[in-house]
Amino acid sequence: MTEKIILLVEDNPDDELLMLRALKKNNILNTVHVVRDGREALDYLFAQGDFSDRNINEQPTVILLDLKLPKIDGLEVLKR
């Protein structure tokens, strides 16, 4: 059984910390990968750029996506 991964796309460090605390408090022990803008999110999801060595077949089970992001906003990430 493969591990269920959570992808957190958040540019605000305070919101990132808050989300990670909430997950931990609720005993969500899945691996959480954090990216900080829409470009990084797309790179992660499509295994390109800095994430080109990532196995593209291991996609996150849940994506927590901020809509107001630098570079590429969350709505554009959803479209792609």
N, CA, C and O of each residue as an XYZ file, in Angstrom:
320
protein
N       0.853     -1.182      0.000
C       0.000      0.000      0.000
C       0.895      1.239      0.000
O       1.811      1.346      0.816
N       0.632      2.166     -0.906
C       1.464      3.361     -0.984
C       1.019      4.387      0.052
O      -0.140      4.444      0.462
N       1.981      5.179      0.448
C       1.724      6.219      1.425
C       0.827      7.303      0.837
O       0.983      7.680     -0.325
N      -0.094      7.793      1.623
C      -0.985      8.869      1.185
C      -0.322     10.204      1.520
O      -0.061     10.515      2.682
N      -0.060     10.983      0.473
C       0.685     12.233      0.593
C      -0.271     13.411      0.551
O      -1.255     13.402     -0.188
N       0.025     14.419      1.348
C      -0.703     15.689      1.325
C       0.226     16.732      0.725
O       1.378     16.859      1.140
N      -0.273     17.477     -0.250
C       0.484     18.584     -0.826
C      -0.126     19.879     -0.305
O      -1.301     20.160     -0.539
N       0.675     20.659      0.399
C       0.245     21.957      0.918
C       0.884     23.041      0.059
O       2.107     23.145     -0.024
N       0.036     23.847     -0.577
C       0.509     24.936     -1.430
C       0.158     26.233     -0.709
O      -0.990     26.677     -0.736
N       1.155     26.838     -0.065
C       0.913     27.997      0.796
C       2.136     28.899      0.802
O       3.248     28.443      1.066
N       1.932     30.179      0.512
C       3.054     31.124      0.469
C       3.275     31.850      1.788
O       4.325     32.465      1.975
N       2.329     31.796      2.692
C       2.438     32.495      3.971
C       2.970     31.535      5.041
O       2.296     30.559      5.370
N       4.164     31.791      5.590
C       4.742     30.883      6.590
C       3.865     30.700      7.829
O       3.838     29.615      8.409
N       3.147     31.749      8.240
C       2.267     31.625      9.405
C       1.102     30.682      9.115
O       0.737     29.868      9.964
N       0.519     30.787      7.924
C      -0.579     29.892      7.542
C      -0.091     28.463      7.371
O      -0.801     27.511      7.695
N       1.125     28.319      6.862
C       1.722     26.983      6.735
C       1.857     26.337      8.113
O       1.465     25.187      8.308
N       2.408     27.077      9.054
C       2.583     26.557     10.412
C       1.234     26.203     11.043
O       1.099     25.167     11.693
N       0.244     27.068     10.846
C      -1.093     26.823     11.384
C      -1.680     25.530     10.813
O      -2.252     24.729     11.552
N      -1.542     25.327      9.513
C      -2.079     24.121      8.889
C      -1.350     22.876      9.379
O      -1.986     21.863      9.670
N      -0.031     22.940      9.474
C       0.730     21.788      9.952
C       0.370     21.450     11.399
O       0.282     20.276     11.760
N       0.164     22.470     12.222
C      -0.274     22.242     13.609
C      -1.648     21.600     13.659
O      -1.877     20.683     14.447
N      -2.562     22.073     12.825
C      -3.923     21.521     12.788
C      -3.901     20.049     12.365
O      -4.619     19.224     12.930
N      -3.082     19.731     11.381
C      -2.976     18.337     10.949
C      -2.430     17.467     12.075
O      -2.955     16.386     12.345
N      -1.383     17.941     12.724
C      -0.772     17.176     13.815
C      -1.743     17.021     14.987
O      -1.855     15.938     15.562
N      -2.435     18.090     15.336
C      -3.389     18.058     16.456
C      -4.506     17.050     16.207
O      -5.038     16.456     17.144
N      -4.853     16.862     14.943
C      -5.921     15.930     14.588
C      -5.395     14.562     14.158
O      -6.087     13.785     13.500
N      -4.146     14.291     14.551
C      -3.507     12.990     14.316
C      -3.450     12.595     12.843
O      -3.541     11.413     12.511
N      -3.302     13.571     11.973
C      -3.069     13.310     10.557
C      -1.555     13.173     10.404
O      -0.834     14.169     10.440
N      -1.087     11.972     10.238
C       0.343     11.704     10.265
C       0.937     11.462      8.880
O       2.078     11.018      8.757
N       0.168     11.753      7.853
C       0.654     11.586      6.484
C       1.848     12.496      6.228
O       2.033     13.503      6.911
N       2.647     12.134      5.246
C       3.720     13.005      4.801
C       3.105     14.231      4.146
O       2.205     14.113      3.315
N       3.596     15.413      4.523
C       3.119     16.662      3.938
C       4.280     17.301      3.177
O       5.331     17.594      3.747
N       4.065     17.507      1.879
C       5.035     18.240      1.064
C       4.512     19.660      0.939
O       3.340     19.872      0.628
N       5.386     20.636      1.182
C       5.000     22.040      1.131
C       5.700     22.704     -0.048
O       6.916     22.595     -0.212
N       4.909     23.394     -0.865
C       5.447     24.248     -1.917
C       4.852     25.634     -1.716
O       3.784     25.774     -1.120
N       5.540     26.658     -2.211
C       5.179     28.019     -1.818
C       4.616     28.909     -2.918
O       4.354     30.088     -2.679
N       4.427     28.372     -4.109
C       3.767     29.168     -5.152
C       3.179     28.230     -6.198
O       3.429     27.024     -6.189
N       2.397     28.808     -7.093
C       1.724     28.007     -8.103
C       2.668     27.303     -9.053
O       2.393     26.181     -9.476
N       3.776     27.938     -9.397
C       4.760     27.313    -10.285
C       5.341     26.067     -9.634
O       5.461     25.028    -10.282
N       5.703     26.162     -8.356
C       6.227     24.996     -7.635
C       5.181     23.885     -7.559
O       5.512     22.707     -7.690
N       3.920     24.261     -7.348
C       2.848     23.264     -7.269
C       2.744     22.496     -8.582
O       2.660     21.268     -8.582
N       2.752     23.217     -9.698
C       2.671     22.557    -10.999
C       3.907     21.710    -11.270
O       3.804     20.607    -11.807
N       5.068     22.221    -10.901
C       6.293     21.440    -11.062
C       6.208     20.146    -10.259
O       6.599     19.084    -10.743
N       5.699     20.234     -9.040
C       5.555     19.046     -8.200
C       4.578     18.060     -8.842
O       4.883     16.876     -8.985
N       3.410     18.554     -9.224
C       2.371     17.676     -9.755
C       2.766     17.005    -11.068
O       2.408     15.853    -11.310
N       3.505     17.725    -11.917
C       3.890     17.175    -13.205
C       5.327     16.664    -13.232
O       5.859     16.348    -14.296
N       5.961     16.584    -12.044
C       7.326     16.050    -11.892
C       8.285     16.709    -12.882
O       8.922     16.041    -13.696
N       8.369     18.026    -12.790
C       9.285     18.773    -13.656
C      10.074     19.773    -12.815
O       9.805     19.928    -11.624
N      11.034     20.443    -13.416
C      11.847     21.422    -12.684
C      12.571     20.776    -11.518
O      13.191     19.723    -11.670
N      12.492     21.407    -10.352
C      13.155     20.889     -9.149
C      12.623     19.521     -8.718
O      13.259     18.834     -7.918
N      11.471     19.125     -9.239
C      10.844     17.863     -8.839
C      10.905     16.811     -9.949
O      10.138     15.849     -9.934
N      11.817     16.992    -10.913
C      11.889     16.074    -12.053
C      12.290     14.655    -11.653
O      12.045     13.706    -12.398
N      12.900     14.509    -10.485
C      13.272     13.171    -10.023
C      12.165     12.497     -9.211
O      12.321     11.353     -8.784
N      11.053     13.197     -8.996
C       9.930     12.639     -8.244
C       9.166     11.643     -9.118
O       9.035     11.847    -10.325
N       8.671     10.583     -8.519
C       7.877      9.588     -9.243
C       6.496     10.178     -9.517
O       5.706     10.372     -8.594
N       6.210     10.461    -10.782
C       4.945     11.105    -11.151
C       3.737     10.215    -10.854
O       2.614     10.712    -10.773
N       3.949      8.919    -10.691
C       2.841      8.007    -10.381
C       2.410      8.088     -8.920
O       1.359      7.561     -8.557
N       3.204      8.736     -8.087
C       2.861      8.911     -6.672
C       2.309     10.317     -6.468
O       3.016     11.210     -6.002
N       1.047     10.502     -6.820
C       0.391     11.800     -6.701
C      -0.190     11.969     -5.300
O      -0.518     10.986     -4.635
N      -0.314     13.226     -4.853
C      -0.903     13.457     -3.532
C      -2.356     12.994     -3.490
O      -3.077     13.061     -4.486
N      -2.762     12.529     -2.330
C      -4.148     12.133     -2.120
C      -5.002     13.370     -1.876
O      -6.160     13.432     -2.287
N      -4.409     14.356     -1.198
C      -5.096     15.611     -0.874
C      -4.175     16.771     -1.226
O      -2.970     16.724     -0.976
N      -4.764     17.817     -1.813
C      -4.026     19.050     -2.077
C      -4.733     20.179     -1.357
O      -5.910     20.443     -1.603
N      -4.011     20.846     -0.466
C      -4.529     22.028      0.227
C      -3.930     23.230     -0.490
O      -2.738     23.510     -0.365
N      -4.767     23.939     -1.243
C      -4.297     24.930     -2.198
C      -4.778     26.328     -1.842
O      -5.979     26.595     -1.827
N      -3.835     27.217     -1.556
C      -4.126     28.639     -1.386
C      -4.470     29.188     -2.767
O      -3.812     28.836     -3.746
N      -5.479     30.037     -2.866
C      -5.861     30.586     -4.168
C      -5.054     31.817     -4.549
O      -4.836     32.077     -5.732
N      -4.609     32.574     -3.552
C      -3.834     33.791     -3.826
C      -2.359     33.479     -3.630
O      -1.825     33.552     -2.524
N      -1.717     33.127     -4.741
C      -0.317     32.710     -4.714
C       0.511     33.577     -5.650
O      -0.016     34.136     -6.612
N       1.808     33.690     -5.372
C       2.684     34.380     -6.320
C       2.948     33.514     -7.551
O       2.734     32.302     -7.535
N       3.412     34.155     -8.600
C       3.791     33.542     -9.878
C       2.577     33.025    -10.642
O       2.212     33.596    -11.669
N       1.950     31.967    -10.167
C       0.732     31.422    -10.774
C      -0.271     31.244     -9.641
O       0.030     30.593     -8.640
N      -1.468     31.823     -9.794
C      -2.434     31.733     -8.686
C      -3.089     30.351     -8.633
O      -2.976     29.549     -9.559
N      -3.768     30.108     -7.529
C      -4.379     28.800     -7.286
C      -5.417     28.410     -8.315
O      -5.537     27.231     -8.647
N      -6.174     29.369     -8.829
C      -7.183     29.047     -9.849
C      -6.526     28.539    -11.128
O      -7.046     27.629    -11.774
N      -5.401     29.116    -11.494
C      -4.687     28.655    -12.687
C      -4.117     27.260    -12.453
O      -4.093     26.436    -13.368
N      -3.658     26.993    -11.233
C      -3.177     25.646    -10.896
C      -4.323     24.636    -11.097
O      -4.120     23.559    -11.659
N      -5.512     24.996    -10.636
C      -6.660     24.102    -10.804
C      -6.983     23.864    -12.279
O      -7.297     22.742    -12.676
N      -6.906     24.908    -13.077
C      -7.201     24.761    -14.505
C      -6.242     23.795    -15.174
O      -6.637     22.974    -16.002
N      -4.971     23.907    -14.800
C      -3.952     23.054    -15.444
C      -3.992     21.651    -14.912
O      -3.208     20.805    -15.341
